């Protein structure tokens, strides 16, 4: 059987992981804004210290952000920022 003619679905783990992290950031940002916090200050505090209490527990935001490694979170934030340059 010649497999060269069969279509291949591309699966990019990095794109899926990136999308998941972006979704979490959006959810956490919304929860922080809803509770009256400055999302930038709170997320920076969390990334720098690792202390989850910088993130509100409202709408499960604290639990969501803890599912992502802080270095992966920082990497995604930097990638998104660099895309705007």
Biopython code that builds the backbone (N, CA, C, O; Angstrom):
import numpy as np
from Bio.PDB.StructureBuilder import StructureBuilder

atoms = [
    (1, "UNK", "N", (0.841, -1.182, 0.000)),
    (1, "UNK", "CA", (0.000, 0.000, 0.000)),
    (1, "UNK", "C", (0.880, 1.237, 0.000)),
    (1, "UNK", "O", (1.836, 1.326, 0.771)),
    (2, "UNK", "N", (0.564, 2.180, -0.852)),
    (2, "UNK", "CA", (1.335, 3.413, -0.972)),
    (2, "UNK", "C", (0.737, 4.476, -0.036)),
    (2, "UNK", "O", (-0.349, 4.990, -0.302)),
    (3, "UNK", "N", (1.429, 4.799, 1.036)),
    (3, "UNK", "CA", (0.937, 5.756, 2.024)),
    (3, "UNK", "C", (1.160, 7.205, 1.623)),
    (3, "UNK", "O", (0.683, 8.115, 2.301)),
    (4, "UNK", "N", (1.877, 7.429, 0.534)),
    (4, "UNK", "CA", (2.153, 8.809, 0.126)),
    (4, "UNK", "C", (0.901, 9.524, -0.357)),
    (4, "UNK", "O", (0.871, 10.754, -0.371)),
    (5, "UNK", "N", (-0.117, 8.800, -0.746)),
    (5, "UNK", "CA", (-1.334, 9.418, -1.258)),
    (5, "UNK", "C", (-2.394, 9.655, -0.178)),
    (5, "UNK", "O", (-3.391, 10.334, -0.424)),
    (6, "UNK", "N", (-2.183, 9.104, 1.000)),
    (6, "UNK", "CA", (-3.151, 9.267, 2.077)),
    (6, "UNK", "C", (-2.911, 10.615, 2.750)),
    (6, "UNK", "O", (-1.781, 10.957, 3.097)),
    (7, "UNK", "N", (-3.985, 11.369, 2.927)),
    (7, "UNK", "CA", (-3.871, 12.680, 3.580)),
    (7, "UNK", "C", (-3.449, 12.528, 5.033)),
    (7, "UNK", "O", (-3.769, 11.538, 5.691)),
    (8, "UNK", "N", (-2.746, 13.501, 5.505)),
    (8, "UNK", "CA", (-2.259, 13.489, 6.877)),
    (8, "UNK", "C", (-2.794, 14.697, 7.609)),
    (8, "UNK", "O", (-2.737, 15.824, 7.117)),
    (9, "UNK", "N", (-3.305, 14.444, 8.774)),
    (9, "UNK", "CA", (-3.767, 15.540, 9.623)),
    (9, "UNK", "C", (-2.599, 15.970, 10.491)),
    (9, "UNK", "O", (-2.007, 15.158, 11.203)),
    (10, "UNK", "N", (-2.278, 17.231, 10.426)),
    (10, "UNK", "CA", (-1.190, 17.762, 11.234)),
    (10, "UNK", "C", (-1.687, 18.063, 12.642)),
    (10, "UNK", "O", (-2.722, 18.702, 12.829)),
    (11, "UNK", "N", (-0.956, 17.606, 13.592)),
    (11, "UNK", "CA", (-1.282, 17.862, 14.994)),
    (11, "UNK", "C", (-0.080, 18.538, 15.617)),
    (11, "UNK", "O", (0.997, 17.949, 15.699)),
    (12, "UNK", "N", (-0.256, 19.756, 16.050)),
    (12, "UNK", "CA", (0.840, 20.514, 16.632)),
    (12, "UNK", "C", (0.574, 20.703, 18.118)),
    (12, "UNK", "O", (-0.299, 21.479, 18.506)),
    (13, "UNK", "N", (1.322, 19.998, 18.937)),
    (13, "UNK", "CA", (1.144, 20.054, 20.379)),
    (13, "UNK", "C", (1.394, 21.472, 20.891)),
    (13, "UNK", "O", (0.696, 21.934, 21.794)),
    (14, "UNK", "N", (2.382, 22.165, 20.325)),
    (14, "UNK", "CA", (2.700, 23.516, 20.773)),
    (14, "UNK", "C", (1.537, 24.471, 20.549)),
    (14, "UNK", "O", (1.263, 25.323, 21.394)),
    (15, "UNK", "N", (0.850, 24.338, 19.417)),
    (15, "UNK", "CA", (-0.288, 25.211, 19.140)),
    (15, "UNK", "C", (-1.422, 24.914, 20.113)),
    (15, "UNK", "O", (-2.047, 25.837, 20.635)),
    (16, "UNK", "N", (-1.690, 23.648, 20.359)),
    (16, "UNK", "CA", (-2.741, 23.279, 21.307)),
    (16, "UNK", "C", (-2.408, 23.756, 22.716)),
    (16, "UNK", "O", (-3.272, 24.275, 23.422)),
    (17, "UNK", "N", (-1.155, 23.578, 23.122)),
    (17, "UNK", "CA", (-0.723, 24.007, 24.446)),
    (17, "UNK", "C", (-0.798, 25.531, 24.558)),
    (17, "UNK", "O", (-1.229, 26.068, 25.578)),
    (18, "UNK", "N", (-0.379, 26.206, 23.517)),
    (18, "UNK", "CA", (-0.421, 27.667, 23.489)),
    (18, "UNK", "C", (-1.853, 28.172, 23.605)),
    (18, "UNK", "O", (-2.122, 29.125, 24.337)),
    (19, "UNK", "N", (-2.759, 27.544, 22.894)),
    (19, "UNK", "CA", (-4.180, 27.933, 22.942)),
    (19, "UNK", "C", (-4.750, 27.712, 24.335)),
    (19, "UNK", "O", (-5.506, 28.543, 24.839)),
    (20, "UNK", "N", (-4.392, 26.599, 24.957)),
    (20, "UNK", "CA", (-4.871, 26.300, 26.306)),
    (20, "UNK", "C", (-4.383, 27.364, 27.289)),
    (20, "UNK", "O", (-5.149, 27.846, 28.123)),
    (21, "UNK", "N", (-3.113, 27.724, 27.185)),
    (21, "UNK", "CA", (-2.549, 28.733, 28.080)),
    (21, "UNK", "C", (-3.219, 30.083, 27.848)),
    (21, "UNK", "O", (-3.528, 30.793, 28.805)),
    (22, "UNK", "N", (-3.445, 30.441, 26.591)),
    (22, "UNK", "CA", (-4.122, 31.707, 26.281)),
    (22, "UNK", "C", (-5.538, 31.722, 26.856)),
    (22, "UNK", "O", (-5.987, 32.743, 27.377)),
    (23, "UNK", "N", (-6.230, 30.610, 26.765)),
    (23, "UNK", "CA", (-7.584, 30.520, 27.329)),
    (23, "UNK", "C", (-7.564, 30.720, 28.846)),
    (23, "UNK", "O", (-8.422, 31.408, 29.401)),
    (24, "UNK", "N", (-6.590, 30.122, 29.499)),
    (24, "UNK", "CA", (-6.459, 30.274, 30.946)),
    (24, "UNK", "C", (-6.155, 31.726, 31.297)),
    (24, "UNK", "O", (-6.757, 32.281, 32.216)),
    (25, "UNK", "N", (-5.232, 32.339, 30.574)),
    (25, "UNK", "CA", (-4.888, 33.742, 30.834)),
    (25, "UNK", "C", (-6.119, 34.632, 30.680)),
    (25, "UNK", "O", (-6.347, 35.529, 31.492)),
    (26, "UNK", "N", (-6.904, 34.385, 29.644)),
    (26, "UNK", "CA", (-8.126, 35.181, 29.436)),
    (26, "UNK", "C", (-9.112, 34.982, 30.585)),
    (26, "UNK", "O", (-9.688, 35.951, 31.077)),
    (27, "UNK", "N", (-9.310, 33.757, 31.008)),
    (27, "UNK", "CA", (-10.240, 33.473, 32.107)),
    (27, "UNK", "C", (-9.768, 34.104, 33.410)),
    (27, "UNK", "O", (-10.557, 34.696, 34.147)),
    (28, "UNK", "N", (-8.485, 33.975, 33.684)),
    (28, "UNK", "CA", (-7.924, 34.536, 34.909)),
    (28, "UNK", "C", (-8.004, 36.062, 34.877)),
    (28, "UNK", "O", (-8.361, 36.690, 35.873)),
    (29, "UNK", "N", (-7.674, 36.649, 33.739)),
    (29, "UNK", "CA", (-7.750, 38.106, 33.595)),
    (29, "UNK", "C", (-9.164, 38.600, 33.846)),
    (29, "UNK", "O", (-9.360, 39.585, 34.558)),
    (30, "UNK", "N", (-10.145, 37.931, 33.274)),
    (30, "UNK", "CA", (-11.542, 38.328, 33.462)),
    (30, "UNK", "C", (-11.951, 38.215, 34.924)),
    (30, "UNK", "O", (-12.609, 39.108, 35.458)),
    (31, "UNK", "N", (-11.565, 37.126, 35.571)),
    (31, "UNK", "CA", (-11.904, 36.942, 36.982)),
    (31, "UNK", "C", (-11.267, 38.032, 37.842)),
    (31, "UNK", "O", (-11.908, 38.561, 38.751)),
    (32, "UNK", "N", (-10.014, 38.367, 37.559)),
    (32, "UNK", "CA", (-9.338, 39.418, 38.323)),
    (32, "UNK", "C", (-10.022, 40.767, 38.105)),
    (32, "UNK", "O", (-10.236, 41.518, 39.057)),
    (33, "UNK", "N", (-10.361, 41.071, 36.864)),
    (33, "UNK", "CA", (-11.052, 42.332, 36.560)),
    (33, "UNK", "C", (-12.418, 42.374, 37.242)),
    (33, "UNK", "O", (-12.798, 43.396, 37.813)),
    (34, "UNK", "N", (-13.144, 41.279, 37.184)),
    (34, "UNK", "CA", (-14.469, 41.210, 37.809)),
    (34, "UNK", "C", (-14.400, 41.505, 39.310)),
    (34, "UNK", "O", (-15.318, 42.097, 39.878)),
    (35, "UNK", "N", (-13.314, 41.089, 39.936)),
    (35, "UNK", "CA", (-13.157, 41.304, 41.369)),
    (35, "UNK", "C", (-12.470, 42.635, 41.686)),
    (35, "UNK", "O", (-12.245, 42.956, 42.854)),
    (36, "UNK", "N", (-12.137, 43.410, 40.648)),
    (36, "UNK", "CA", (-11.573, 44.744, 40.854)),
    (36, "UNK", "C", (-10.061, 44.803, 40.988)),
    (36, "UNK", "O", (-9.516, 45.823, 41.411)),
    (37, "UNK", "N", (-9.387, 43.738, 40.638)),
    (37, "UNK", "CA", (-7.925, 43.706, 40.712)),
    (37, "UNK", "C", (-7.307, 44.135, 39.382)),
    (37, "UNK", "O", (-7.947, 44.053, 38.333)),
    (38, "UNK", "N", (-6.067, 44.590, 39.439)),
    (38, "UNK", "CA", (-5.294, 44.895, 38.238)),
    (38, "UNK", "C", (-4.653, 43.578, 37.777)),
    (38, "UNK", "O", (-3.747, 43.074, 38.441)),
    (39, "UNK", "N", (-5.108, 43.020, 36.660)),
    (39, "UNK", "CA", (-4.608, 41.713, 36.224)),
    (39, "UNK", "C", (-3.097, 41.675, 35.994)),
    (39, "UNK", "O", (-2.450, 40.671, 36.291)),
    (40, "UNK", "N", (-2.539, 42.747, 35.473)),
    (40, "UNK", "CA", (-1.094, 42.764, 35.209)),
    (40, "UNK", "C", (-0.332, 42.608, 36.526)),
    (40, "UNK", "O", (0.553, 41.760, 36.640)),
    (41, "UNK", "N", (-0.676, 43.421, 37.505)),
    (41, "UNK", "CA", (0.025, 43.352, 38.789)),
    (41, "UNK", "C", (-0.126, 41.985, 39.444)),
    (41, "UNK", "O", (0.841, 41.438, 39.975)),
    (42, "UNK", "N", (-1.319, 41.442, 39.409)),
    (42, "UNK", "CA", (-1.576, 40.171, 40.078)),
    (42, "UNK", "C", (-0.878, 39.018, 39.379)),
    (42, "UNK", "O", (-0.306, 38.150, 40.039)),
    (43, "UNK", "N", (-0.917, 38.999, 38.060)),
    (43, "UNK", "CA", (-0.262, 37.909, 37.316)),
    (43, "UNK", "C", (1.249, 37.996, 37.464)),
    (43, "UNK", "O", (1.913, 36.971, 37.618)),
    (44, "UNK", "N", (1.803, 39.205, 37.420)),
    (44, "UNK", "CA", (3.248, 39.372, 37.633)),
    (44, "UNK", "C", (3.626, 38.888, 39.027)),
    (44, "UNK", "O", (4.618, 38.177, 39.187)),
    (45, "UNK", "N", (2.850, 39.263, 40.032)),
    (45, "UNK", "CA", (3.120, 38.805, 41.385)),
    (45, "UNK", "C", (3.122, 37.295, 41.483)),
    (45, "UNK", "O", (3.978, 36.708, 42.144)),
    (46, "UNK", "N", (2.164, 36.670, 40.827)),
    (46, "UNK", "CA", (2.087, 35.212, 40.828)),
    (46, "UNK", "C", (3.286, 34.583, 40.123)),
    (46, "UNK", "O", (3.897, 33.651, 40.645)),
    (47, "UNK", "N", (3.622, 35.089, 38.942)),
    (47, "UNK", "CA", (4.727, 34.511, 38.174)),
    (47, "UNK", "C", (6.044, 34.667, 38.932)),
    (47, "UNK", "O", (6.854, 33.741, 38.966)),
    (48, "UNK", "N", (6.259, 35.825, 39.534)),
    (48, "UNK", "CA", (7.524, 36.094, 40.223)),
    (48, "UNK", "C", (7.663, 35.294, 41.530)),
    (48, "UNK", "O", (8.744, 34.799, 41.849)),
    (49, "UNK", "N", (6.573, 35.176, 42.267)),
    (49, "UNK", "CA", (6.671, 34.560, 43.592)),
    (49, "UNK", "C", (6.228, 33.103, 43.639)),
    (49, "UNK", "O", (6.699, 32.331, 44.475)),
    (50, "UNK", "N", (5.324, 32.732, 42.743)),
    (50, "UNK", "CA", (4.743, 31.393, 42.798)),
    (50, "UNK", "C", (3.618, 31.290, 43.813)),
    (50, "UNK", "O", (3.059, 30.212, 44.020)),
    (51, "UNK", "N", (3.285, 32.406, 44.444)),
    (51, "UNK", "CA", (2.236, 32.417, 45.465)),
    (51, "UNK", "C", (0.865, 32.511, 44.789)),
    (51, "UNK", "O", (0.542, 33.545, 44.205)),
    (52, "UNK", "N", (0.060, 31.457, 44.856)),
    (52, "UNK", "CA", (-1.226, 31.456, 44.159)),
    (52, "UNK", "C", (-2.241, 32.439, 44.728)),
    (52, "UNK", "O", (-3.263, 32.703, 44.094)),
    (53, "UNK", "N", (-1.979, 32.984, 45.914)),
    (53, "UNK", "CA", (-2.944, 33.921, 46.484)),
    (53, "UNK", "C", (-2.954, 35.260, 45.748)),
    (53, "UNK", "O", (-3.809, 36.102, 46.024)),
    (54, "UNK", "N", (-2.034, 35.472, 44.831)),
    (54, "UNK", "CA", (-2.102, 36.653, 43.969)),
    (54, "UNK", "C", (-3.286, 36.549, 43.003)),
    (54, "UNK", "O", (-3.745, 37.556, 42.464)),
    (55, "UNK", "N", (-3.765, 35.346, 42.795)),
    (55, "UNK", "CA", (-4.856, 35.099, 41.858)),
    (55, "UNK", "C", (-6.122, 34.789, 42.654)),
    (55, "UNK", "O", (-6.112, 33.965, 43.569)),
    (56, "UNK", "N", (-7.195, 35.455, 42.293)),
    (56, "UNK", "CA", (-8.466, 35.238, 42.976)),
    (56, "UNK", "C", (-8.966, 33.807, 42.753)),
    (56, "UNK", "O", (-8.689, 33.179, 41.730)),
    (57, "UNK", "N", (-9.697, 33.326, 43.728)),
    (57, "UNK", "CA", (-10.311, 32.002, 43.563)),
    (57, "UNK", "C", (-11.654, 32.110, 42.833)),
    (57, "UNK", "O", (-12.264, 31.095, 42.495)),
    (58, "UNK", "N", (-12.107, 33.338, 42.595)),
    (58, "UNK", "CA", (-13.364, 33.589, 41.891)),
    (58, "UNK", "C", (-13.344, 32.910, 40.524)),
    (58, "UNK", "O", (-12.356, 32.996, 39.794)),
    (59, "UNK", "N", (-14.423, 32.248, 40.191)),
    (59, "UNK", "CA", (-14.568, 31.508, 38.915)),
    (59, "UNK", "C", (-13.450, 30.488, 38.697)),
    (59, "UNK", "O", (-13.097, 30.181, 37.559)),
    (60, "UNK", "N", (-12.898, 29.969, 39.787)),
    (60, "UNK", "CA", (-11.881, 28.914, 39.732)),
    (60, "UNK", "C", (-10.574, 29.373, 39.073)),
    (60, "UNK", "O", (-9.797, 28.549, 38.591)),
    (61, "UNK", "N", (-10.334, 30.702, 39.055)),
    (61, "UNK", "CA", (-9.146, 31.245, 38.380)),
    (61, "UNK", "C", (-7.853, 30.723, 38.994)),
    (61, "UNK", "O", (-6.917, 30.384, 38.270)),
    (62, "UNK", "N", (-7.793, 30.656, 40.305)),
    (62, "UNK", "CA", (-6.564, 30.191, 40.974)),
    (62, "UNK", "C", (-6.253, 28.754, 40.585)),
    (62, "UNK", "O", (-5.103, 28.417, 40.307)),
    (63, "UNK", "N", (-7.255, 27.926, 40.565)),
    (63, "UNK", "CA", (-7.065, 26.522, 40.187)),
    (63, "UNK", "C", (-6.614, 26.408, 38.723)),
    (63, "UNK", "O", (-5.731, 25.616, 38.395)),
    (64, "UNK", "N", (-7.226, 27.198, 37.869)),
    (64, "UNK", "CA", (-6.872, 27.157, 36.446)),
    (64, "UNK", "C", (-5.414, 27.526, 36.212)),
    (64, "UNK", "O", (-4.696, 26.836, 35.490)),
    (65, "UNK", "N", (-4.981, 28.635, 36.837)),
    (65, "UNK", "CA", (-3.619, 29.101, 36.566)),
    (65, "UNK", "C", (-2.576, 28.154, 37.138)),
    (65, "UNK", "O", (-1.462, 28.071, 36.620)),
    (66, "UNK", "N", (-2.926, 27.439, 38.203)),
    (66, "UNK", "CA", (-1.982, 26.503, 38.794)),
    (66, "UNK", "C", (-1.806, 25.236, 37.967)),
    (66, "UNK", "O", (-0.877, 24.465, 38.209)),
    (67, "UNK", "N", (-2.674, 25.013, 37.006)),
    (67, "UNK", "CA", (-2.533, 23.860, 36.113)),
    (67, "UNK", "C", (-1.411, 24.074, 35.100)),
    (67, "UNK", "O", (-0.974, 23.132, 34.440)),
    (68, "UNK", "N", (-0.950, 25.310, 34.981)),
    (68, "UNK", "CA", (0.086, 25.651, 34.003)),
    (68, "UNK", "C", (1.376, 25.984, 34.747)),
    (68, "UNK", "O", (1.370, 26.745, 35.715)),
    (69, "UNK", "N", (2.468, 25.411, 34.288)),
    (69, "UNK", "CA", (3.764, 25.721, 34.889)),
    (69, "UNK", "C", (4.052, 27.210, 34.695)),
    (69, "UNK", "O", (3.753, 27.774, 33.643)),
    (70, "UNK", "N", (4.625, 27.834, 35.704)),
    (70, "UNK", "CA", (4.884, 29.277, 35.618)),
    (70, "UNK", "C", (5.810, 29.628, 34.468)),
    (70, "UNK", "O", (5.619, 30.663, 33.830)),
    (71, "UNK", "N", (6.812, 28.795, 34.181)),
    (71, "UNK", "CA", (7.712, 29.099, 33.068)),
    (71, "UNK", "C", (6.972, 29.029, 31.729)),
    (71, "UNK", "O", (7.275, 29.796, 30.816)),
    (72, "UNK", "N", (6.011, 28.122, 31.608)),
    (72, "UNK", "CA", (5.211, 28.034, 30.378)),
    (72, "UNK", "C", (4.289, 29.245, 30.258)),
    (72, "UNK", "O", (4.071, 29.765, 29.164)),
    (73, "UNK", "N", (3.759, 29.681, 31.376)),
    (73, "UNK", "CA", (2.915, 30.874, 31.397)),
    (73, "UNK", "C", (3.722, 32.092, 30.965)),
    (73, "UNK", "O", (3.271, 32.876, 30.130)),
    (74, "UNK", "N", (4.897, 32.248, 31.524)),
    (74, "UNK", "CA", (5.765, 33.370, 31.165)),
    (74, "UNK", "C", (6.177, 33.299, 29.698)),
    (74, "UNK", "O", (6.197, 34.317, 29.007)),
    (75, "UNK", "N", (6.501, 32.114, 29.230)),
    (75, "UNK", "CA", (6.882, 31.933, 27.827)),
    (75, "UNK", "C", (5.752, 32.384, 26.898)),
    (75, "UNK", "O", (5.997, 33.072, 25.907)),
    (76, "UNK", "N", (4.529, 32.000, 27.217)),
    (76, "UNK", "CA", (3.384, 32.366, 26.378)),
    (76, "UNK", "C", (3.145, 33.875, 26.413)),
    (76, "UNK", "O", (2.847, 34.482, 25.384)),
    (77, "UNK", "N", (3.274, 34.474, 27.583)),
    (77, "UNK", "CA", (3.096, 35.930, 27.695)),
    (77, "UNK", "C", (4.139, 36.670, 26.864)),
    (77, "UNK", "O", (3.812, 37.645, 26.187)),
    (78, "UNK", "N", (5.393, 36.217, 26.908)),
    (78, "UNK", "CA", (6.452, 36.857, 26.123)),
    (78, "UNK", "C", (6.224, 36.660, 24.636)),
    (78, "UNK", "O", (6.397, 37.592, 23.851)),
    (79, "UNK", "N", (5.831, 35.431, 24.235)),
    (79, "UNK", "CA", (5.541, 35.191, 22.807)),
    (79, "UNK", "C", (4.435, 36.103, 22.298)),
    (79, "UNK", "O", (4.546, 36.677, 21.214)),
    (80, "UNK", "N", (3.375, 36.236, 23.075)),
    (80, "UNK", "CA", (2.271, 37.098, 22.675)),
    (80, "UNK", "C", (2.707, 38.561, 22.591)),
    (80, "UNK", "O", (2.307, 39.283, 21.678)),
    (81, "UNK", "N", (3.516, 38.984, 23.535)),
    (81, "UNK", "CA", (4.022, 40.358, 23.517)),
    (81, "UNK", "C", (4.887, 40.594, 22.277)),
    (81, "UNK", "O", (4.730, 41.604, 21.591)),
    (82, "UNK", "N", (5.790, 39.672, 21.995)),
    (82, "UNK", "CA", (6.695, 39.850, 20.864)),
    (82, "UNK", "C", (5.955, 39.878, 19.519)),
    (82, "UNK", "O", (6.419, 40.501, 18.564)),
    (83, "UNK", "N", (4.826, 39.213, 19.454)),
    (83, "UNK", "CA", (4.018, 39.253, 18.229)),
    (83, "UNK", "C", (3.478, 40.645, 17.951)),
    (83, "UNK", "O", (3.174, 40.983, 16.807)),
    (84, "UNK", "N", (3.358, 41.456, 19.005)),
    (84, "UNK", "CA", (2.795, 42.815, 18.824)),
    (84, "UNK", "C", (3.837, 43.813, 18.361)),
    (84, "UNK", "O", (3.484, 44.928, 17.978)),
    (85, "UNK", "N", (5.113, 43.447, 18.384)),
    (85, "UNK", "CA", (6.186, 44.380, 17.979)),
    (85, "UNK", "C", (6.289, 44.512, 16.484)),
    (85, "UNK", "O", (7.137, 45.254, 15.987)),
]
sb = StructureBuilder()
sb.init_structure("model")
sb.init_model(0)
sb.init_chain("A")
sb.init_seg("    ")
for serial, (resi, resn, name, xyz) in enumerate(atoms, 1):
    if name == "N":
        sb.init_residue(resn, " ", resi, " ")
    sb.init_atom(name, np.array(xyz, "f"), 0.0, 1.0, " ", f" {name:<3s}", serial, name[0])
structure = sb.get_structure()
